[in-house]
Amino acid sequence: MNEAELKAFVNEAIDSDERFASELGEAIEKGTWEVVAALIEKAVGRAMGLTSDILDSLKKLL
């Protein structure tokens, strides 16, 4: 995932999850980059899980 894709993904996660947005905003304001990294990792993990679920569903259709 390149930088532009990561930014787009994080923006999408923020738009779809108010709690994520709140936590990310607070962490950025405090300069807590470890928390920022953990939140982004959580969002990426969620996306990977969804992608895996979608692929599993498509495999069952074949």
mmCIF file of the N, C-alpha and C atoms, coordinates in Angstrom:
data_MODEL
# 
_entry.id   MODEL 
# 
loop_
_atom_site.group_PDB 
_atom_site.id 
_atom_site.type_symbol 
_atom_site.label_atom_id 
_atom_site.label_alt_id 
_atom_site.label_comp_id 
_atom_site.label_asym_id 
_atom_site.label_entity_id 
_atom_site.label_seq_id 
_atom_site.pdbx_PDB_ins_code 
_atom_site.Cartn_x 
_atom_site.Cartn_y 
_atom_site.Cartn_z 
_atom_site.occupancy 
_atom_site.B_iso_or_equiv 
_atom_site.pdbx_formal_charge 
_atom_site.auth_seq_id 
_atom_site.auth_comp_id 
_atom_site.auth_asym_id 
_atom_site.auth_atom_id 
_atom_site.pdbx_PDB_model_num 
ATOM 1   N N  . MET A 1 1  ? 0.858   -1.162  0.000  1.00 0.00 ? 1  MET A N  1 
ATOM 2   C CA . MET A 1 1  ? 0.000   0.000   0.000  1.00 0.00 ? 1  MET A CA 1 
ATOM 3   C C  . MET A 1 1  ? 0.907   1.228   0.000  1.00 0.00 ? 1  MET A C  1 
ATOM 4   N N  . ASN A 1 2  ? 0.740   2.098   -1.005 1.00 0.00 ? 2  ASN A N  1 
ATOM 5   C CA . ASN A 1 2  ? 1.569   3.299   -1.043 1.00 0.00 ? 2  ASN A CA 1 
ATOM 6   C C  . ASN A 1 2  ? 0.962   4.405   -0.179 1.00 0.00 ? 2  ASN A C  1 
ATOM 7   N N  . GLU A 1 3  ? 1.656   5.523   -0.067 1.00 0.00 ? 3  GLU A N  1 
ATOM 8   C CA . GLU A 1 3  ? 1.234   6.595   0.842  1.00 0.00 ? 3  GLU A CA 1 
ATOM 9   C C  . GLU A 1 3  ? -0.144  7.152   0.468  1.00 0.00 ? 3  GLU A C  1 
ATOM 10  N N  . ALA A 1 4  ? -0.394  7.352   -0.814 1.00 0.00 ? 4  ALA A N  1 
ATOM 11  C CA . ALA A 1 4  ? -1.691  7.894   -1.240 1.00 0.00 ? 4  ALA A CA 1 
ATOM 12  C C  . ALA A 1 4  ? -2.824  6.930   -0.908 1.00 0.00 ? 4  ALA A C  1 
ATOM 13  N N  . GLU A 1 5  ? -2.597  5.635   -1.118 1.00 0.00 ? 5  GLU A N  1 
ATOM 14  C CA . GLU A 1 5  ? -3.612  4.640   -0.790 1.00 0.00 ? 5  GLU A CA 1 
ATOM 15  C C  . GLU A 1 5  ? -3.868  4.594   0.711  1.00 0.00 ? 5  GLU A C  1 
ATOM 16  N N  . LEU A 1 6  ? -2.802  4.705   1.510  1.00 0.00 ? 6  LEU A N  1 
ATOM 17  C CA . LEU A 1 6  ? -2.949  4.694   2.960  1.00 0.00 ? 6  LEU A CA 1 
ATOM 18  C C  . LEU A 1 6  ? -3.751  5.903   3.425  1.00 0.00 ? 6  LEU A C  1 
ATOM 19  N N  . LYS A 1 7  ? -3.453  7.082   2.889  1.00 0.00 ? 7  LYS A N  1 
ATOM 20  C CA . LYS A 1 7  ? -4.196  8.290   3.254  1.00 0.00 ? 7  LYS A CA 1 
ATOM 21  C C  . LYS A 1 7  ? -5.669  8.149   2.882  1.00 0.00 ? 7  LYS A C  1 
ATOM 22  N N  . ALA A 1 8  ? -5.936  7.624   1.686  1.00 0.00 ? 8  ALA A N  1 
ATOM 23  C CA . ALA A 1 8  ? -7.323  7.433   1.253  1.00 0.00 ? 8  ALA A CA 1 
ATOM 24  C C  . ALA A 1 8  ? -8.035  6.451   2.167  1.00 0.00 ? 8  ALA A C  1 
ATOM 25  N N  . PHE A 1 9  ? -7.353  5.388   2.547  1.00 0.00 ? 9  PHE A N  1 
ATOM 26  C CA . PHE A 1 9  ? -7.959  4.389   3.420  1.00 0.00 ? 9  PHE A CA 1 
ATOM 27  C C  . PHE A 1 9  ? -8.278  4.972   4.785  1.00 0.00 ? 9  PHE A C  1 
ATOM 28  N N  . VAL A 1 10 ? -7.335  5.727   5.341  1.00 0.00 ? 10 VAL A N  1 
ATOM 29  C CA . VAL A 1 10 ? -7.550  6.325   6.660  1.00 0.00 ? 10 VAL A CA 1 
ATOM 30  C C  . VAL A 1 10 ? -8.700  7.318   6.585  1.00 0.00 ? 10 VAL A C  1 
ATOM 31  N N  . ASN A 1 11 ? -8.755  8.119   5.524  1.00 0.00 ? 11 ASN A N  1 
ATOM 32  C CA . ASN A 1 11 ? -9.860  9.067   5.373  1.00 0.00 ? 11 ASN A CA 1 
ATOM 33  C C  . ASN A 1 11 ? -11.197 8.357   5.278  1.00 0.00 ? 11 ASN A C  1 
ATOM 34  N N  . GLU A 1 12 ? -11.235 7.239   4.584  1.00 0.00 ? 12 GLU A N  1 
ATOM 35  C CA . GLU A 1 12 ? -12.469 6.456   4.471  1.00 0.00 ? 12 GLU A CA 1 
ATOM 36  C C  . GLU A 1 12 ? -12.869 5.886   5.832  1.00 0.00 ? 12 GLU A C  1 
ATOM 37  N N  . ALA A 1 13 ? -11.887 5.399   6.579  1.00 0.00 ? 13 ALA A N  1 
ATOM 38  C CA . ALA A 1 13 ? -12.171 4.864   7.919  1.00 0.00 ? 13 ALA A CA 1 
ATOM 39  C C  . ALA A 1 13 ? -12.703 5.965   8.827  1.00 0.00 ? 13 ALA A C  1 
ATOM 40  N N  . ILE A 1 14 ? -12.133 7.138   8.712  1.00 0.00 ? 14 ILE A N  1 
ATOM 41  C CA . ILE A 1 14 ? -12.587 8.267   9.525  1.00 0.00 ? 14 ILE A CA 1 
ATOM 42  C C  . ILE A 1 14 ? -14.030 8.613   9.173  1.00 0.00 ? 14 ILE A C  1 
ATOM 43  N N  . ASP A 1 15 ? -14.329 8.660   7.892  1.00 0.00 ? 15 ASP A N  1 
ATOM 44  C CA . ASP A 1 15 ? -15.684 8.996   7.461  1.00 0.00 ? 15 ASP A CA 1 
ATOM 45  C C  . ASP A 1 15 ? -16.707 7.972   7.931  1.00 0.00 ? 15 ASP A C  1 
ATOM 46  N N  . SER A 1 16 ? -16.306 6.712   8.007  1.00 0.00 ? 16 SER A N  1 
ATOM 47  C CA . SER A 1 16 ? -17.271 5.662   8.338  1.00 0.00 ? 16 SER A CA 1 
ATOM 48  C C  . SER A 1 16 ? -17.309 5.292   9.822  1.00 0.00 ? 16 SER A C  1 
ATOM 49  N N  . ASP A 1 17 ? -16.378 5.780   10.608 1.00 0.00 ? 17 ASP A N  1 
ATOM 50  C CA . ASP A 1 17 ? -16.316 5.368   12.002 1.00 0.00 ? 17 ASP A CA 1 
ATOM 51  C C  . ASP A 1 17 ? -15.984 6.573   12.877 1.00 0.00 ? 17 ASP A C  1 
ATOM 52  N N  . GLU A 1 18 ? -16.995 7.157   13.518 1.00 0.00 ? 18 GLU A N  1 
ATOM 53  C CA . GLU A 1 18 ? -16.797 8.356   14.331 1.00 0.00 ? 18 GLU A CA 1 
ATOM 54  C C  . GLU A 1 18 ? -15.855 8.113   15.505 1.00 0.00 ? 18 GLU A C  1 
ATOM 55  N N  . ARG A 1 19 ? -15.933 6.930   16.126 1.00 0.00 ? 19 ARG A N  1 
ATOM 56  C CA . ARG A 1 19 ? -15.057 6.639   17.261 1.00 0.00 ? 19 ARG A CA 1 
ATOM 57  C C  . ARG A 1 19 ? -13.594 6.609   16.816 1.00 0.00 ? 19 ARG A C  1 
ATOM 58  N N  . PHE A 1 20 ? -13.354 5.978   15.673 1.00 0.00 ? 20 PHE A N  1 
ATOM 59  C CA . PHE A 1 20 ? -12.004 5.936   15.119 1.00 0.00 ? 20 PHE A CA 1 
ATOM 60  C C  . PHE A 1 20 ? -11.509 7.355   14.870 1.00 0.00 ? 20 PHE A C  1 
ATOM 61  N N  . ALA A 1 21 ? -12.357 8.188   14.285 1.00 0.00 ? 21 ALA A N  1 
ATOM 62  C CA . ALA A 1 21 ? -11.989 9.571   13.990 1.00 0.00 ? 21 ALA A CA 1 
ATOM 63  C C  . ALA A 1 21 ? -11.649 10.326  15.270 1.00 0.00 ? 21 ALA A C  1 
ATOM 64  N N  . SER A 1 22 ? -12.450 10.130  16.296 1.00 0.00 ? 22 SER A N  1 
ATOM 65  C CA . SER A 1 22 ? -12.220 10.810  17.560 1.00 0.00 ? 22 SER A CA 1 
ATOM 66  C C  . SER A 1 22 ? -10.896 10.385  18.185 1.00 0.00 ? 22 SER A C  1 
ATOM 67  N N  . GLU A 1 23 ? -10.660 9.093   18.233 1.00 0.00 ? 23 GLU A N  1 
ATOM 68  C CA . GLU A 1 23 ? -9.422  8.569   18.821 1.00 0.00 ? 23 GLU A CA 1 
ATOM 69  C C  . GLU A 1 23 ? -8.202  9.040   18.033 1.00 0.00 ? 23 GLU A C  1 
ATOM 70  N N  . LEU A 1 24 ? -8.320  9.022   16.709 1.00 0.00 ? 24 LEU A N  1 
ATOM 71  C CA . LEU A 1 24 ? -7.199  9.437   15.866 1.00 0.00 ? 24 LEU A CA 1 
ATOM 72  C C  . LEU A 1 24 ? -6.926  10.922  16.058 1.00 0.00 ? 24 LEU A C  1 
ATOM 73  N N  . GLY A 1 25 ? -7.982  11.726  16.077 1.00 0.00 ? 25 GLY A N  1 
ATOM 74  C CA . GLY A 1 25 ? -7.807  13.161  16.274 1.00 0.00 ? 25 GLY A CA 1 
ATOM 75  C C  . GLY A 1 25 ? -7.145  13.489  17.597 1.00 0.00 ? 25 GLY A C  1 
ATOM 76  N N  . GLU A 1 26 ? -7.581  12.834  18.667 1.00 0.00 ? 26 GLU A N  1 
ATOM 77  C CA . GLU A 1 26 ? -6.990  13.061  19.995 1.00 0.00 ? 26 GLU A CA 1 
ATOM 78  C C  . GLU A 1 26 ? -5.521  12.654  20.012 1.00 0.00 ? 26 GLU A C  1 
ATOM 79  N N  . ALA A 1 27 ? -5.212  11.541  19.399 1.00 0.00 ? 27 ALA A N  1 
ATOM 80  C CA . ALA A 1 27 ? -3.827  11.065  19.383 1.00 0.00 ? 27 ALA A CA 1 
ATOM 81  C C  . ALA A 1 27 ? -2.934  12.023  18.600 1.00 0.00 ? 27 ALA A C  1 
ATOM 82  N N  . ILE A 1 28 ? -3.441  12.539  17.488 1.00 0.00 ? 28 ILE A N  1 
ATOM 83  C CA . ILE A 1 28 ? -2.652  13.471  16.684 1.00 0.00 ? 28 ILE A CA 1 
ATOM 84  C C  . ILE A 1 28 ? -2.427  14.766  17.462 1.00 0.00 ? 28 ILE A C  1 
ATOM 85  N N  . GLU A 1 29 ? -3.482  15.267  18.127 1.00 0.00 ? 29 GLU A N  1 
ATOM 86  C CA . GLU A 1 29 ? -3.358  16.494  18.916 1.00 0.00 ? 29 GLU A CA 1 
ATOM 87  C C  . GLU A 1 29 ? -2.316  16.354  20.018 1.00 0.00 ? 29 GLU A C  1 
ATOM 88  N N  . LYS A 1 30 ? -2.271  15.182  20.640 1.00 0.00 ? 30 LYS A N  1 
ATOM 89  C CA . LYS A 1 30 ? -1.330  14.939  21.738 1.00 0.00 ? 30 LYS A CA 1 
ATOM 90  C C  . LYS A 1 30 ? 0.063   14.586  21.230 1.00 0.00 ? 30 LYS A C  1 
ATOM 91  N N  . GLY A 1 31 ? 0.175   14.317  19.925 1.00 0.00 ? 31 GLY A N  1 
ATOM 92  C CA . GLY A 1 31 ? 1.462   13.912  19.376 1.00 0.00 ? 31 GLY A CA 1 
ATOM 93  C C  . GLY A 1 31 ? 1.840   12.497  19.765 1.00 0.00 ? 31 GLY A C  1 
ATOM 94  N N  . THR A 1 32 ? 0.845   11.688  20.047 1.00 0.00 ? 32 THR A N  1 
ATOM 95  C CA . THR A 1 32 ? 1.070   10.313  20.480 1.00 0.00 ? 32 THR A CA 1 
ATOM 96  C C  . THR A 1 32 ? 1.136   9.416   19.240 1.00 0.00 ? 32 THR A C  1 
ATOM 97  N N  . TRP A 1 33 ? 2.281   9.408   18.601 1.00 0.00 ? 33 TRP A N  1 
ATOM 98  C CA . TRP A 1 33 ? 2.400   8.722   17.318 1.00 0.00 ? 33 TRP A CA 1 
ATOM 99  C C  . TRP A 1 33 ? 2.289   7.208   17.438 1.00 0.00 ? 33 TRP A C  1 
ATOM 100 N N  . GLU A 1 34 ? 2.611   6.666   18.601 1.00 0.00 ? 34 GLU A N  1 
ATOM 101 C CA . GLU A 1 34 ? 2.440   5.223   18.791 1.00 0.00 ? 34 GLU A CA 1 
ATOM 102 C C  . GLU A 1 34 ? 0.953   4.871   18.716 1.00 0.00 ? 34 GLU A C  1 
ATOM 103 N N  . VAL A 1 35 ? 0.109   5.742   19.303 1.00 0.00 ? 35 VAL A N  1 
ATOM 104 C CA . VAL A 1 35 ? -1.337  5.515   19.274 1.00 0.00 ? 35 VAL A CA 1 
ATOM 105 C C  . VAL A 1 35 ? -1.858  5.695   17.851 1.00 0.00 ? 35 VAL A C  1 
ATOM 106 N N  . VAL A 1 36 ? -1.358  6.724   17.158 1.00 0.00 ? 36 VAL A N  1 
ATOM 107 C CA . VAL A 1 36 ? -1.760  6.946   15.766 1.00 0.00 ? 36 VAL A CA 1 
ATOM 108 C C  . VAL A 1 36 ? -1.435  5.705   14.932 1.00 0.00 ? 36 VAL A C  1 
ATOM 109 N N  . ALA A 1 37 ? -0.229  5.189   15.093 1.00 0.00 ? 37 ALA A N  1 
ATOM 110 C CA . ALA A 1 37 ? 0.180   3.996   14.342 1.00 0.00 ? 37 ALA A CA 1 
ATOM 111 C C  . ALA A 1 37 ? -0.707  2.804   14.692 1.00 0.00 ? 37 ALA A C  1 
ATOM 112 N N  . ALA A 1 38 ? -1.035  2.648   15.973 1.00 0.00 ? 38 ALA A N  1 
ATOM 113 C CA . ALA A 1 38 ? -1.885  1.530   16.390 1.00 0.00 ? 38 ALA A CA 1 
ATOM 114 C C  . ALA A 1 38 ? -3.289  1.654   15.796 1.00 0.00 ? 38 ALA A C  1 
ATOM 115 N N  . LEU A 1 39 ? -3.831  2.877   15.754 1.00 0.00 ? 39 LEU A N  1 
ATOM 116 C CA . LEU A 1 39 ? -5.163  3.069   15.180 1.00 0.00 ? 39 LEU A CA 1 
ATOM 117 C C  . LEU A 1 39 ? -5.169  2.778   13.680 1.00 0.00 ? 39 LEU A C  1 
ATOM 118 N N  . ILE A 1 40 ? -4.119  3.216   13.001 1.00 0.00 ? 40 ILE A N  1 
ATOM 119 C CA . ILE A 1 40 ? -4.030  2.934   11.562 1.00 0.00 ? 40 ILE A CA 1 
ATOM 120 C C  . ILE A 1 40 ? -3.889  1.432   11.339 1.00 0.00 ? 40 ILE A C  1 
ATOM 121 N N  . GLU A 1 41 ? -3.084  0.781   12.169 1.00 0.00 ? 41 GLU A N  1 
ATOM 122 C CA . GLU A 1 41 ? -2.929  -0.677  12.068 1.00 0.00 ? 41 GLU A CA 1 
ATOM 123 C C  . GLU A 1 41 ? -4.276  -1.376  12.272 1.00 0.00 ? 41 GLU A C  1 
ATOM 124 N N  . LYS A 1 42 ? -5.050  -0.884  13.227 1.00 0.00 ? 42 LYS A N  1 
ATOM 125 C CA . LYS A 1 42 ? -6.379  -1.444  13.494 1.00 0.00 ? 42 LYS A CA 1 
ATOM 126 C C  . LYS A 1 42 ? -7.284  -1.286  12.273 1.00 0.00 ? 42 LYS A C  1 
ATOM 127 N N  . ALA A 1 43 ? -7.250  -0.110  11.660 1.00 0.00 ? 43 ALA A N  1 
ATOM 128 C CA . ALA A 1 43 ? -8.080  0.141   10.483 1.00 0.00 ? 43 ALA A CA 1 
ATOM 129 C C  . ALA A 1 43 ? -7.663  -0.744  9.315  1.00 0.00 ? 43 ALA A C  1 
ATOM 130 N N  . VAL A 1 44 ? -6.360  -0.891  9.123  1.00 0.00 ? 44 VAL A N  1 
ATOM 131 C CA . VAL A 1 44 ? -5.858  -1.746  8.043  1.00 0.00 ? 44 VAL A CA 1 
ATOM 132 C C  . VAL A 1 44 ? -6.255  -3.195  8.303  1.00 0.00 ? 44 VAL A C  1 
ATOM 133 N N  . GLY A 1 45 ? -6.148  -3.625  9.547  1.00 0.00 ? 45 GLY A N  1 
ATOM 134 C CA . GLY A 1 45 ? -6.548  -4.995  9.899  1.00 0.00 ? 45 GLY A CA 1 
ATOM 135 C C  . GLY A 1 45 ? -8.015  -5.232  9.617  1.00 0.00 ? 45 GLY A C  1 
ATOM 136 N N  . ARG A 1 46 ? -8.850  -4.241  9.927  1.00 0.00 ? 46 ARG A N  1 
ATOM 137 C CA . ARG A 1 46 ? -10.284 -4.355  9.665  1.00 0.00 ? 46 ARG A CA 1 
ATOM 138 C C  . ARG A 1 46 ? -10.535 -4.497  8.163  1.00 0.00 ? 46 ARG A C  1 
ATOM 139 N N  . ALA A 1 47 ? -9.832  -3.710  7.364  1.00 0.00 ? 47 ALA A N  1 
ATOM 140 C CA . ALA A 1 47 ? -10.004 -3.779  5.912  1.00 0.00 ? 47 ALA A CA 1 
ATOM 141 C C  . ALA A 1 47 ? -9.551  -5.130  5.378  1.00 0.00 ? 47 ALA A C  1 
ATOM 142 N N  . MET A 1 48 ? -8.447  -5.632  5.903  1.00 0.00 ? 48 MET A N  1 
ATOM 143 C CA . MET A 1 48 ? -7.954  -6.933  5.454  1.00 0.00 ? 48 MET A CA 1 
ATOM 144 C C  . MET A 1 48 ? -8.946  -8.030  5.820  1.00 0.00 ? 48 MET A C  1 
ATOM 145 N N  . GLY A 1 49 ? -9.550  -7.924  6.990  1.00 0.00 ? 49 GLY A N  1 
ATOM 146 C CA . GLY A 1 49 ? -10.552 -8.902  7.405  1.00 0.00 ? 49 GLY A CA 1 
ATOM 147 C C  . GLY A 1 49 ? -11.759 -8.879  6.492  1.00 0.00 ? 49 GLY A C  1 
ATOM 148 N N  . LEU A 1 50 ? -12.213 -7.678  6.137  1.00 0.00 ? 50 LEU A N  1 
ATOM 149 C CA . LEU A 1 50 ? -13.353 -7.558  5.226  1.00 0.00 ? 50 LEU A CA 1 
ATOM 150 C C  . LEU A 1 50 ? -13.021 -8.126  3.856  1.00 0.00 ? 50 LEU A C  1 
ATOM 151 N N  . THR A 1 51 ? -11.817 -7.824  3.387  1.00 0.00 ? 51 THR A N  1 
ATOM 152 C CA . THR A 1 51 ? -11.390 -8.339  2.088  1.00 0.00 ? 51 THR A CA 1 
ATOM 153 C C  . THR A 1 51 ? -11.356 -9.856  2.114  1.00 0.00 ? 51 THR A C  1 
ATOM 154 N N  . SER A 1 52 ? -10.843 -10.425 3.182  1.00 0.00 ? 52 SER A N  1 
ATOM 155 C CA . SER A 1 52 ? -10.786 -11.880 3.312  1.00 0.00 ? 52 SER A CA 1 
ATOM 156 C C  . SER A 1 52 ? -12.186 -12.484 3.313  1.00 0.00 ? 52 SER A C  1 
ATOM 157 N N  . ASP A 1 53 ? -13.107 -11.844 4.037  1.00 0.00 ? 53 ASP A N  1 
ATOM 158 C CA . ASP A 1 53 ? -14.486 -12.331 4.079  1.00 0.00 ? 53 ASP A CA 1 
ATOM 159 C C  . ASP A 1 53 ? -15.126 -12.292 2.699  1.00 0.00 ? 53 ASP A C  1 
ATOM 160 N N  . ILE A 1 54 ? -14.879 -11.221 1.968  1.00 0.00 ? 54 ILE A N  1 
ATOM 161 C CA . ILE A 1 54 ? -15.442 -11.081 0.617  1.00 0.00 ? 54 ILE A CA 1 
ATOM 162 C C  . ILE A 1 54 ? -14.875 -12.157 -0.300 1.00 0.00 ? 54 ILE A C  1 
ATOM 163 N N  . LEU A 1 55 ? -13.555 -12.380 -0.215 1.00 0.00 ? 55 LEU A N  1 
ATOM 164 C CA . LEU A 1 55 ? -12.940 -13.412 -1.055 1.00 0.00 ? 55 LEU A CA 1 
ATOM 165 C C  . LEU A 1 55 ? -13.474 -14.798 -0.713 1.00 0.00 ? 55 LEU A C  1 
ATOM 166 N N  . ASP A 1 56 ? -13.667 -15.081 0.570  1.00 0.00 ? 56 ASP A N  1 
ATOM 167 C CA . ASP A 1 56 ? -14.227 -16.366 0.979  1.00 0.00 ? 56 ASP A CA 1 
ATOM 168 C C  . ASP A 1 56 ? -15.631 -16.544 0.418  1.00 0.00 ? 56 ASP A C  1 
ATOM 169 N N  . SER A 1 57 ? -16.412 -15.490 0.449  1.00 0.00 ? 57 SER A N  1 
ATOM 170 C CA . SER A 1 57 ? -17.774 -15.549 -0.089 1.00 0.00 ? 57 SER A CA 1 
ATOM 171 C C  . SER A 1 57 ? -17.762 -15.792 -1.587 1.00 0.00 ? 57 SER A C  1 
ATOM 172 N N  . LEU A 1 58 ? -16.847 -15.135 -2.284 1.00 0.00 ? 58 LEU A N  1 
ATOM 173 C CA . LEU A 1 58 ? -16.754 -15.337 -3.733 1.00 0.00 ? 58 LEU A CA 1 
ATOM 174 C C  . LEU A 1 58 ? -16.311 -16.753 -4.074 1.00 0.00 ? 58 LEU A C  1 
ATOM 175 N N  . LYS A 1 59 ? -15.400 -17.302 -3.283 1.00 0.00 ? 59 LYS A N  1 
ATOM 176 C CA . LYS A 1 59 ? -14.945 -18.686 -3.521 1.00 0.00 ? 59 LYS A CA 1 
ATOM 177 C C  . LYS A 1 59 ? -16.090 -19.664 -3.366 1.00 0.00 ? 59 LYS A C  1 
ATOM 178 N N  . LYS A 1 60 ? -16.982 -19.404 -2.409 1.00 0.00 ? 60 LYS A N  1 
ATOM 179 C CA . LYS A 1 60 ? -18.116 -20.302 -2.188 1.00 0.00 ? 60 LYS A CA 1 
ATOM 180 C C  . LYS A 1 60 ? -19.079 -20.262 -3.373 1.00 0.00 ? 60 LYS A C  1 
ATOM 181 N N  . LEU A 1 61 ? -19.135 -19.126 -4.063 1.00 0.00 ? 61 LEU A N  1 
ATOM 182 C CA . LEU A 1 61 ? -20.038 -19.008 -5.210 1.00 0.00 ? 61 LEU A CA 1 
ATOM 183 C C  . LEU A 1 61 ? -19.520 -19.786 -6.422 1.00 0.00 ? 61 LEU A C  1 
ATOM 184 N N  . LEU A 1 62 ? -18.205 -19.978 -6.479 1.00 0.00 ? 62 LEU A N  1 
ATOM 185 C CA . LEU A 1 62 ? -17.615 -20.678 -7.620 1.00 0.00 ? 62 LEU A CA 1 
ATOM 186 C C  . LEU A 1 62 ? -17.739 -22.124 -7.486 1.00 0.00 ? 62 LEU A C  1 
# 
